[in-house]
Amino acid sequence: MGEIHVHEFMSLDGVIDAPTWTFDYGFDPKMGEAIGAVTARSRGILLGRVTYEMFEPAWSTRTVEEDPGAPFFNDTTKYVVSGTLEDPTWRNSEVVGAYDPAAIQRLKDELDGDLYVSGSITLVRALLEDGLVDGLHLFVYPLTRGAGPRLFTEDAAPKTFSRSAVEAYDNGVLYVAYRPET
C-alpha cells in the first residue's frame, strides 16, 4: 500500500498559487534533494486537471540535461483527477475520473509505492478532508502574498499534524514536512 505525499510552495501567509513569485529566491540545490527524496519513493503522480494542464507544457519536452526532475515527471504515470479531461496527451497519463475518495484509496492500495501530488489545490483540499494525505511537504517562502488560495480554507475541519522534518535553506526558504495525526 502506498502513501500520498503532497508538495507545495507557499508564502509565509499560506498562499499557494502558481509559484512564479518563488523565482526571486532561486532554487537551492538542497530543496531539490528534499523533493527528490519524496519523488524517489513515488510510483505515480496524482494531479488535478488544472495542474496537469499547467505541468504538461512545462515538463513534457524537458530533458534531464535541462532539469534532473524531467525523467520523473515524464516517465512516471500521471493519474489525473478530472470529470472533464477525456484524452490526455502527455505520455503515461491516465484519467481516473471525477474526485472519488474510494477510487483514490483503491489507487493507494494497488500502487507499489507512493503517489506524489504537487499543486492541485482543489484536489489536495479534498484529499486532506477525506484523510487520504500521508505527508505534507511545504516549502515556505519569506514573503506574504495577501490574497490568494490557501492550503486550508476558513471552513476546513480542524486537524493536527506532527512535524517529521524541517530544514532551512540559504535562500530564506524553510522546508517543513508534516504527517497527519490519527
C-alpha positions in Angstrom: 0.0 0.0 0.0 1.3 3.4 -1.0 1.0 6.8 0.7 0.0 10.2 -0.7 2.7 12.9 -0.3 1.8 16.5 -1.1 4.4 19.0 -2.1 3.6 22.7 -2.1 5.4 26.0 -2.4 3.7 28.5 -0.1 4.1 32.1 1.1 4.5 32.9 4.8 0.8 33.8 4.9 -0.2 30.5 3.5 -0.9 31.3 -0.2 -0.2 28.6 -2.7 -0.9 29.5 -6.2 1.1 29.4 -9.5 4.5 29.9 -7.9 6.0 32.5 -10.2 6.7 34.6 -7.1 9.3 32.0 -6.0 11.7 32.9 -8.8 13.3 35.8 -7.0 14.6 33.3 -4.4 16.3 30.9 -6.7 16.3 27.2 -6.2 18.7 26.0 -3.5 20.1 22.6 -4.5 19.1 21.2 -1.1 15.5 21.9 -2.0 15.9 19.6 -5.0 17.3 17.0 -2.6 14.2 17.2 -0.4 11.8 17.0 -3.3 13.9 14.1 -4.8 13.6 12.2 -1.5 9.8 12.4 -1.9 9.7 11.5 -5.6 12.2 8.7 -5.2 9.7 6.5 -3.5 6.8 7.6 -5.6 5.5 5.4 -8.4 2.7 7.7 -9.5 1.9 11.4 -9.8 -1.6 12.4 -8.7 -2.8 15.7 -10.3 -5.9 17.7 -10.6 -6.9 18.8 -14.1 -5.7 22.4 -13.8 -2.3 21.5 -12.5 -2.0 18.7 -15.2 -2.7 21.3 -17.9 -0.1 23.6 -16.4 2.5 20.9 -16.0 2.2 19.2 -19.4 3.6 22.1 -21.5 6.2 22.9 -18.8 7.5 19.4 -18.3 6.7 17.2 -21.3 9.5 18.5 -23.5 12.2 18.9 -20.8 15.2 16.7 -20.7 17.3 15.5 -17.9 20.0 17.9 -19.1 17.6 20.8 -18.6 16.2 19.6 -15.3 17.1 16.5 -13.3 13.4 16.1 -12.4 12.3 15.7 -16.0 12.5 11.9 -16.1 10.3 11.6 -13.0 7.6 13.9 -14.4 7.7 12.4 -17.9 8.3 8.7 -17.3 6.1 8.2 -14.2 2.4 7.5 -14.6 0.3 10.6 -14.1 -3.2 9.9 -12.6 -5.4 12.9 -13.4 -8.4 13.5 -11.3 -10.9 15.2 -13.6 -14.5 14.9 -14.7 -13.9 16.8 -17.9 -10.5 15.8 -19.3 -11.0 13.0 -21.7 -7.9 12.4 -23.8 -4.7 13.4 -22.1 -1.8 13.9 -24.5 1.1 13.8 -22.1 2.6 10.4 -22.2 2.0 8.0 -19.3 -1.2 9.8 -18.3 -4.5 8.3 -17.2 -7.7 10.0 -16.3 -9.2 8.5 -13.1 -12.4 10.4 -13.4 -14.1 12.9 -11.1 -12.9 13.0 -7.5 -14.0 9.9 -5.6 -12.3 9.2 -2.3 -12.9 5.5 -2.7 -11.2 5.4 -6.1 -8.2 7.3 -4.7 -8.0 4.9 -1.8 -8.0 1.9 -4.2 -5.2 3.6 -6.2 -3.2 4.0 -3.0 -3.9 0.3 -2.1 -2.9 -1.0 -5.5 0.1 1.1 -6.3 3.5 -0.4 -5.3 4.9 2.9 -4.0 3.7 6.3 -3.1 1.7 8.9 -5.0 3.2 12.4 -5.4 1.0 15.5 -5.6 2.1 19.0 -6.4 -0.1 22.0 -6.7 -3.6 20.7 -7.4 -5.1 22.7 -4.5 -8.7 21.6 -5.1 -7.7 18.0 -5.1 -5.3 18.4 -2.1 -8.1 20.0 0.0 -10.4 17.1 -0.8 -7.7 14.6 0.0 -7.0 16.3 3.3 -10.6 16.5 4.2 -11.0 12.7 3.4 -7.9 11.7 5.4 -6.1 10.5 2.4 -2.9 12.6 2.7 0.0 10.8 4.5 2.6 13.6 4.3 2.7 17.4 3.6 6.0 18.7 2.3 5.8 22.5 2.5 8.4 25.0 1.2 7.6 28.2 2.9 8.9 31.4 1.3 9.7 34.5 3.3 7.1 36.8 1.8 3.4 37.4 2.1 1.0 37.4 -0.8 -2.1 38.8 0.8 -4.9 37.4 -1.3 -4.8 34.0 -2.9 -5.7 30.4 -2.4 -4.6 28.8 0.8 -4.0 25.2 1.7 -6.8 25.2 4.2 -9.9 27.2 3.7 -11.6 29.1 6.6 -14.2 26.4 6.9 -11.8 23.4 6.9 -12.2 21.0 9.7 -9.5 21.3 12.4 -6.7 18.8 12.1 -3.4 18.1 13.9 -0.1 17.2 12.4 3.3 16.0 13.6 6.4 17.5 12.2 8.6 14.9 10.5 11.3 17.1 9.0 12.5 20.7 9.0 15.3 22.4 7.1 16.3 26.0 6.4 17.9 27.0 3.1 20.4 29.8 2.3 17.7 31.5 0.1 15.4 32.0 3.1 13.0 29.2 2.3 12.0 26.7 5.0 11.1 23.1 4.3 8.7 21.7 6.8 7.2 18.2 6.5 4.2 17.1 8.5 2.3 13.8 8.9 -1.4 13.9 10.0 -2.1 12.6 13.4 -4.8 10.0 13.5 
